[in-house]
Amino acid sequence: MSSTNKPKANVIDYSFSAPQYLLPHQALSKVMHKATRSRLKPFKSAVIGGFTRIYGINMQEAEHESGKSYNSVNAFFTRALKAGARPIDQDPEAIVSPVDGTVSESAPIRDQQIIQAKGREYSVLELLGGDKALAEQFKDGDFSTIYLSPKDYHRIHMPCDGRLVSMRHVPGRLFSVNPRTTRSVPRLFARNERVINIFETEFGPMALIMVGAIFVSSMETVWHGEVNTTRRGNIRQWEYDGSLKLAKGDEMGRFNMGSTVILLYPQGAVEQNALMESGQALRLGQRIADLV
C-alpha cells in the first residue's frame, strides 16, 4: 500500500509541473466553468464527442447513452449512471470505494504525516486547514488517496453510513493532480483548494476530502450545492447537527472533470485490503476496507 517500490519524480515530471506554478489557476478555472456550462450545440457536441473518443468512455453504462442528451459539457462530465451499474457491497463490515478512480497512496498515518508519493509527505494538520482538534482525531489512523481522471465517473458516494458533522472549505491553488504532478509538486494536496467533509460513523469520525485541480472549477455537495471560491485564504466552515444521514452508496457530491478524493479514518478503525495498492483501478462500490 505504500510507495516503497514506486519511482521518484523525474525530469519529465518536473518539466510537466514547473509551468503550472506560473499559471493563473483560478482565472483559468473560471473560464473553464463558463465554457463547460455553455449550451452552444457545436461547441458542446465537439467537446463531448472528442472526450468520448479520446478517453474511450463507456456511454452504455450512463443513464443517457447519447452525447446529444446532455445540454452542456458539464452535464456530460457529471453524468449519472444507470441503476445497478455500480453494485455497492452491502456487508455491514465493508467500507467501499466512494468513486471510480485509481489508488494513489493508501497507508497508516505516521507521525501525523500522509504519503503523497515516494519521497514526499505532508501533514494531516495542513490538509485539514490548520484545525488542530480535528487533526488530532485522526492521529495514528489510516488514509486513502484516490485519483479521478477525466474519463472517470465524477460523482462521489458514501463509503459507509454516516451523519454529516461539518464541512470546511479551504481555498488554494489548483495544480493538476495527475501522477506526474503528484510526484513532483511538494505538499500538493495541502496546497490545492479542497472541501473537507466530516461524518460521524459507527467507528468514529471519518473525513472525506474533495481536492480541486486545474480546470476543476467547482465542487458540489448534495446538501450545500456548489461550493464557490471567495477570496484566497478565507477558510469557511459550516457546522451541522447530525440530522442529515447518508447511507453507504448514497451520492454526496461531485467534481467537474477529474480530481482526487482523500479518506481519513481514526486509529484502529479499519483494515484496508489488497485493492488499495498504488496504481490499482477502483470502481465505485468495491470493498476497500473492513471494520476492525
Long-range contacts (C-beta under 8 A, 24 or more apart in sequence): 1-105, 1-106, 1-107, 1-272, 1-276, 1-277, 1-278, 2-105, 2-107, 2-115, 2-278, 3-105, 3-115, 3-117, 3-118, 3-278, 4-118, 6-117, 6-118, 6-278, 6-279, 7-118, 7-183, 8-117, 8-118, 8-119, 8-183, 9-117, 9-119, 9-180, 9-183, 9-184, 10-183, 12-180, 13-180, 13-181, 13-183, 13-184, 14-184, 16-176, 16-180, 16-181, 16-184, 17-175, 17-176, 17-180, 17-181, 17-184, 17-185, 20-175, 20-176, 20-181, 20-185, 20-214, 23-214, 25-173, 25-174, 25-175, 25-214, 26-174, 26-229, 26-232, 28-174, 28-214, 28-215, 29-174, 29-212, 29-214, 29-215, 29-216, 29-217, 30-217, 32-215, 32-217, 32-256, 32-257, 33-217, 33-218, 33-256, 35-73, 36-72, 36-73, 36-74, 36-77, 36-217, 36-256, 36-257, 37-72, 37-73, 37-74, 38-72, 38-73, 39-71, 39-72, 43-73, 44-70, 44-71, 44-72, 44-73, 44-76, 47-73, 47-76, 48-73, 48-76, 51-76, 51-150, 51-151, 55-149, 55-150, 55-151, 56-151, 57-151, 61-85, 74-256, 77-150, 77-154, 77-255, 77-256, 77-257, 78-154, 78-155, 78-254, 78-255, 78-256, 79-153, 79-154, 80-155, 81-153, 86-153, 86-283, 86-284, 86-285, 87-285, 88-157, 88-248, 88-249, 88-284, 88-285, 89-285, 89-286, 89-287, 90-248, 91-287, 92-291, 93-290, 93-291, 94-287, 94-289, 94-290, 94-291, 95-159, 95-160, 95-270, 95-287, 95-288, 95-289, 95-290, 95-291, 96-159, 96-160, 96-248, 96-249, 96-284, 96-285, 96-286, 96-287, 96-288, 97-146, 97-159, 97-275, 97-282, 97-283, 97-284, 97-285, 97-286, 97-288, 98-146, 98-156, 98-157, 98-158, 98-159, 98-208, 98-252, 98-261, 98-263, 98-284, 99-146, 99-148, 99-152, 99-153, 99-155, 99-156, 99-157, 99-261, 99-282, 99-284, 100-148, 100-152, 100-153, 100-282, 100-283, 100-284, 101-146, 101-147, 101-148, 101-149, 101-152, 101-261, 101-281, 101-282, 102-146, 102-147, 102-149, 102-279, 102-280, 102-281, 102-282, 103-144, 103-145, 103-146, 103-147, 103-275, 103-276, 103-277, 103-278, 103-279, 103-280, 103-282, 104-145, 104-146, 104-147, 104-179, 104-182, 104-260, 104-278, 105-143, 105-144, 105-145, 105-278, 106-142, 106-143, 106-144, 106-145, 106-272, 106-276, 106-277, 106-278, 107-142, 107-143, 108-140, 108-141, 108-142, 108-143, 109-138, 109-139, 109-140, 109-141, 109-142, 109-143, 109-264, 110-140, 112-139, 114-143, 114-145, 114-189, 114-262, 116-145, 116-182, 116-187, 116-188, 116-189, 117-179, 117-182, 117-183, 118-183, 120-182, 120-183, 120-186, 120-187, 122-186, 122-187, 122-188, 122-189, 122-190, 123-190, 124-264, 126-187, 126-190, 127-189, 127-190, 127-194, 127-209, 127-262, 128-168, 128-196, 128-207, 129-168, 129-170, 129-194, 129-196, 129-235, 130-235, 131-168, 134-198, 134-207, 137-204, 137-205, 137-266, 138-205, 138-207, 138-264, 138-265, 138-266, 138-267, 139-267, 140-267, 141-264, 141-265, 141-266, 141-267, 141-268, 141-269, 142-264, 142-265, 142-269, 142-270, 142-272, 142-289, 143-262, 143-263, 143-264, 143-265, 144-262, 144-263, 144-272, 144-276, 144-288, 144-289, 145-189, 145-260, 145-261, 145-262, 146-260, 146-261, 146-262, 146-263, 146-282, 147-177, 147-178, 147-179, 147-182, 147-258, 147-259, 147-260, 148-255, 148-258, 148-259, 148-260, 148-261, 149-178, 149-258, 150-257, 150-258, 151-258, 152-258, 153-284, 154-254, 154-255, 154-256, 154-257, 154-258, 155-251, 155-253, 155-254, 156-208, 156-210, 156-251, 156-252, 156-253, 156-254, 156-255, 156-261, 157-249, 157-250, 157-251, 157-252, 157-284, 157-285, 158-199, 158-208, 158-246, 158-247, 158-248, 158-249, 158-250, 158-252, 159-206, 159-208, 159-248, 159-263, 159-288, 160-201, 160-202, 160-206, 160-248, 161-201, 161-202, 161-245, 161-246, 161-247, 161-248, 162-199, 162-200, 162-201, 162-206, 162-245, 162-246, 163-199, 163-200, 163-201, 163-242, 163-243, 163-244, 163-245, 163-246, 164-197, 164-198, 164-199, 164-223, 164-240, 164-242, 164-244, 164-245, 164-246, 165-198, 165-199, 165-200, 165-205, 165-239, 165-240, 165-242, 166-196, 166-197, 166-198, 166-237, 166-238, 166-239, 166-240, 167-195, 167-196, 167-197, 167-198, 167-221, 167-223, 167-224, 167-227, 167-237, 167-238, 167-240, 168-195, 168-196, 168-198, 168-235, 168-236, 168-237, 168-238, 169-193, 169-194, 169-195, 169-196, 169-227, 169-235, 169-236, 169-237, 170-194, 170-195, 170-196, 170-235, 171-229, 171-230, 171-231, 171-232, 171-233, 171-234, 171-235, 172-212, 172-232, 174-212, 174-213, 174-214, 174-215, 174-216, 175-213, 175-214, 176-213, 176-214, 177-211, 177-213, 177-258, 177-259, 177-260, 189-260, 189-262, 193-229, 195-219, 195-221, 195-227, 195-253, 197-221, 197-252, 197-253, 199-246, 200-242, 202-291, 203-265, 203-266, 203-269, 203-270, 203-291, 203-292, 204-265, 204-266, 204-269, 205-266, 206-263, 206-264, 206-265, 206-266, 207-262, 207-263, 207-264, 208-252, 208-261, 208-262, 208-263, 209-261, 209-262, 209-263, 209-264, 210-253, 210-255, 210-259, 210-261, 211-259, 211-260, 211-261, 211-262, 212-259, 213-257, 213-258, 213-259, 213-260, 215-256, 215-257, 216-255, 216-256, 216-257, 216-258, 216-259, 217-256, 218-256, 219-253, 219-254, 219-255, 219-256, 219-259, 220-253, 220-254, 221-252, 221-253, 222-246, 222-250, 222-251, 222-252, 222-253, 249-285, 265-289, 268-292
